[in-house]
Amino acid sequence: MSSRFQAGYFDRVYTPVYDLTVAQLPAYQHLQSNGLARVSVFFGCEVLVVGSGTGNELLGLLQRPGGPFVSLTAVDLSRRSLVRASRKARRQGKAVEVLQMNVQRLAFVDGWFDRVLCLHTMDFLADPAVATREMLRVLRKGGEFVISYPSGDGIGGVAAVAVRSVLEKLRRGKLTGALKEALASVGAAVAYAPLALSVKPQEVIYSRQELERLMASLEISDYGIEEDGVYRDFIVWGRR
């Protein structure tokens, strides 16, 4: 799937239903929360959010200690997602610079940002290694990054958590909640499938050892790798 076609798909199909489907899944919310917990910011900190989507990570950053006092830049292929992200931030009283951009060709000078956050984006890229190199290029020396990578087990983790959550709601008599979550899960699967099938799985699925080799090739030695206990993607965080 070309970048232009992918951007169109995000604009017309994925983004309009995202906040009612994928964003509602407990497993995805866990990944998001786990990734955000790894981000530390300070007054005036320049933060780049890659693959910002509709802006939920931006809102999460604003809730971090010192979050309201950082400078936020969001990039995404989808113009519609960026518009929605900007509106969400403005409702929280925060102006965010939003730019339509391909993560594999970031239009920033070297070492511009203090922090880089990228969650649930590598799944859609044919070459996550190139994207990782670009993100680290625009990160200043000593700057910190948090990036998630698909392990290949994400779908199983999402499905298992969704089923357990729906069954628990049914057990507690919360029929409306169970129905909403079931519909969100089905909607997420329908919206996500074409994007997931648009790239070759062997090009985007990583093992811990492969991620270690990737970090070594990029001369990153100060980092950690954690497999999210629910979503099952790997979260890599560290310092350039």
C-alpha positions as CSV (number, residue, x, y, z in Angstrom):
1,M,0.0,0.0,0.0
2,S,1.5,3.3,-1.1
3,S,1.8,6.2,1.4
4,R,-0.8,8.2,-0.6
5,F,-3.3,5.3,-0.6
6,Q,-2.6,4.6,3.0
7,A,-3.2,8.2,3.9
8,G,-6.5,8.2,2.0
9,Y,-7.5,5.0,3.8
10,F,-6.8,6.6,7.2
11,D,-8.7,9.7,6.3
12,R,-11.8,8.0,4.9
13,V,-12.1,4.8,6.8
14,Y,-9.8,4.4,9.9
15,T,-9.9,7.8,11.5
16,P,-13.7,8.4,11.4
17,V,-14.2,5.2,13.5
18,Y,-11.0,5.1,15.5
19,D,-12.2,6.8,18.7
20,L,-15.2,4.5,18.8
21,T,-13.4,1.3,18.0
22,V,-9.6,0.8,18.5
23,A,-9.3,3.6,21.1
24,Q,-12.0,1.9,23.2
25,L,-10.2,-1.5,23.5
26,P,-8.8,-2.2,27.0
27,A,-5.7,-3.9,25.5
28,Y,-4.8,-0.9,23.4
29,Q,-5.5,1.5,26.3
30,H,-3.1,-0.5,28.4
31,L,-0.3,-0.2,25.7
32,Q,-0.9,3.5,25.5
33,S,-0.8,4.0,29.2
34,N,2.3,1.8,29.5
35,G,4.1,3.8,26.8
36,L,3.1,7.2,28.2
37,A,4.4,6.1,31.6
38,R,7.9,5.9,30.1
39,V,7.9,9.5,29.0
40,S,9.4,12.1,31.3
41,V,9.1,15.8,30.3
42,F,10.3,19.1,31.7
43,F,9.4,22.8,31.3
44,G,9.9,23.9,27.6
45,C,10.6,20.3,26.5
46,E,10.3,19.8,22.7
47,V,8.3,16.6,22.2
48,L,7.6,14.9,18.9
49,V,4.7,12.5,18.7
50,V,5.0,10.2,15.6
51,G,1.8,8.6,14.2
52,S,-0.2,10.8,16.5
53,G,-3.6,9.6,15.2
54,T,-6.5,11.5,16.6
55,G,-4.5,12.9,19.5
56,N,-5.1,10.5,22.4
57,E,-1.3,10.3,23.1
58,L,-1.1,14.1,23.1
59,L,-3.8,14.3,25.8
60,G,-1.9,11.7,27.8
61,L,1.3,13.7,27.6
62,L,-0.6,16.8,28.8
63,Q,-1.6,14.9,31.9
64,R,2.0,13.9,32.7
65,P,3.8,16.0,35.3
66,G,5.0,19.1,33.5
67,G,2.9,18.2,30.4
68,P,1.1,21.5,30.0
69,F,4.4,23.3,29.8
70,V,6.0,21.3,26.9
71,S,6.1,22.1,23.2
72,L,4.2,19.4,21.3
73,T,4.6,18.5,17.6
74,A,2.5,15.8,16.1
75,V,3.0,14.1,12.7
76,D,0.8,11.7,10.9
77,L,0.0,10.6,7.4
78,S,-3.7,11.4,7.9
79,R,-4.7,15.0,7.6
80,R,-8.1,14.2,9.1
81,S,-6.4,12.6,12.2
82,L,-4.3,15.7,12.7
83,V,-7.3,18.0,12.5
84,R,-9.0,16.0,15.2
85,A,-5.9,15.8,17.3
86,S,-5.4,19.6,17.1
87,R,-9.1,20.1,18.2
88,K,-8.7,17.8,21.2
89,A,-5.6,19.6,22.4
90,R,-7.2,23.0,22.0
91,R,-10.1,21.9,24.1
92,Q,-7.5,21.3,26.8
93,G,-6.1,24.8,26.3
94,K,-3.0,23.6,24.4
95,A,-1.8,24.6,20.9
96,V,0.0,21.7,19.1
97,E,1.9,22.0,15.9
98,V,0.4,19.3,13.6
99,L,2.2,18.3,10.3
100,Q,1.2,15.8,7.7
101,M,4.4,13.8,7.2
102,N,5.9,10.4,6.5
103,V,7.8,9.1,9.4
104,Q,10.3,7.5,7.1
105,R,11.2,11.0,5.8
106,L,10.9,13.4,8.6
107,A,11.4,17.1,7.6
108,F,13.2,18.2,10.7
109,V,16.8,19.1,11.3
110,D,19.0,16.7,13.2
111,G,18.7,16.8,17.0
112,W,15.7,19.1,17.2
113,F,13.6,17.3,19.8
114,D,14.1,16.4,23.5
115,R,11.6,13.5,23.4
116,V,10.1,11.3,20.7
117,L,7.0,9.1,21.3
118,C,5.7,6.6,18.8
119,L,3.1,4.1,19.7
120,H,1.2,1.6,17.5
121,T,2.6,3.0,14.3
122,M,5.3,0.5,13.2
123,D,2.6,-2.0,12.4
124,F,1.7,0.0,9.3
125,L,5.3,0.6,8.0
126,A,7.1,-1.6,5.4
127,D,10.5,-0.7,7.0
128,P,10.3,0.2,10.7
129,A,14.1,0.3,10.9
130,V,14.2,3.3,8.5
131,A,11.5,5.0,10.6
132,T,13.5,4.3,13.8
133,R,16.6,5.8,12.3
134,E,14.7,8.9,11.3
135,M,13.2,9.4,14.8
136,L,16.6,9.0,16.4
137,R,18.1,11.4,13.9
138,V,15.8,14.2,15.0
139,L,16.3,13.4,18.7
140,R,19.0,15.5,20.4
141,K,22.0,13.8,22.0
142,G,20.9,12.7,25.4
143,G,17.2,12.9,24.4
144,E,14.8,10.2,25.3
145,F,12.6,8.0,23.1
146,V,9.7,5.6,23.6
147,I,8.7,3.4,20.6
148,S,6.5,0.4,20.3
149,Y,7.1,-2.5,17.9
150,P,4.8,-5.3,16.9
151,S,5.7,-8.8,18.2
152,G,3.2,-10.7,16.1
153,D,1.1,-11.6,19.2
154,G,-0.8,-8.3,19.4
155,I,-4.0,-9.6,17.8
156,G,-4.2,-12.5,20.2
157,G,-3.7,-10.3,23.2
158,V,-6.3,-7.8,22.0
159,A,-8.8,-10.5,21.3
160,A,-8.3,-12.4,24.6
161,V,-8.6,-9.2,26.7
162,A,-11.7,-8.1,24.7
163,V,-13.4,-11.5,25.2
164,R,-12.6,-11.5,29.0
165,S,-13.8,-7.9,29.4
166,V,-17.1,-8.5,27.5
167,L,-17.8,-11.7,29.5
168,E,-17.0,-9.9,32.8
169,K,-19.5,-7.1,31.9
170,L,-22.1,-9.7,31.1
171,R,-21.5,-11.5,34.4
172,R,-22.0,-8.2,36.2
173,G,-25.2,-7.5,34.3
174,K,-23.7,-4.5,32.4
175,L,-25.4,-5.4,29.1
176,T,-25.0,-2.0,27.4
177,G,-21.3,-1.9,28.3
178,A,-20.7,-5.4,27.0
179,L,-22.5,-4.6,23.7
180,K,-20.5,-1.4,23.2
181,E,-17.2,-3.2,23.8
182,A,-18.2,-6.1,21.5
183,L,-19.1,-3.6,18.7
184,A,-15.9,-1.7,19.3
185,S,-13.9,-4.9,18.9
186,V,-15.6,-5.9,15.7
187,G,-15.3,-2.4,14.3
188,A,-11.6,-2.3,15.2
189,A,-11.0,-5.6,13.4
190,V,-12.8,-4.4,10.3
191,A,-11.0,-1.1,10.2
192,Y,-7.6,-2.5,11.0
193,A,-7.5,-5.5,8.8
194,P,-6.8,-3.8,5.4
195,L,-3.9,-1.8,7.0
196,A,-2.4,-4.8,8.7
197,L,-2.5,-6.7,5.4
198,S,-0.9,-3.8,3.5
199,V,2.6,-4.7,4.6
200,K,4.5,-8.0,4.7
201,P,4.4,-9.4,8.2
202,Q,8.0,-10.6,8.2
203,E,9.1,-7.0,7.6
204,V,7.4,-5.6,10.7
205,I,7.3,-8.3,13.3
206,Y,10.2,-8.2,15.8
207,S,11.6,-10.4,18.4
208,R,13.5,-9.1,21.4
209,Q,16.8,-10.2,19.8
210,E,16.0,-8.4,16.6
211,L,15.3,-5.2,18.5
212,E,18.6,-5.5,20.4
213,R,20.3,-5.8,17.0
214,L,18.4,-2.8,15.7
215,M,19.5,-0.7,18.7
216,A,23.1,-1.8,18.3
217,S,23.1,-0.9,14.6
218,L,21.9,2.6,15.6
219,E,24.6,2.8,18.3
220,I,22.0,3.0,21.1
221,S,23.3,1.4,24.3
222,D,21.2,3.0,26.9
223,Y,17.8,1.4,26.5
224,G,15.3,-1.1,27.8
225,I,12.8,-3.5,26.2
226,E,9.5,-4.6,27.7
227,E,6.8,-6.7,26.2
228,D,3.5,-5.2,27.1
229,G,1.7,-7.7,29.3
230,V,-1.6,-7.2,27.7
231,Y,-1.2,-5.9,24.2
232,R,2.0,-7.9,23.7
233,D,3.8,-5.4,21.6
234,F,7.4,-4.5,22.6
235,I,8.0,-1.1,24.1
236,V,11.5,0.2,23.7
237,W,12.6,3.2,25.6
238,G,16.0,4.8,26.0
239,R,18.4,7.7,25.5
240,R,20.2,8.7,22.4
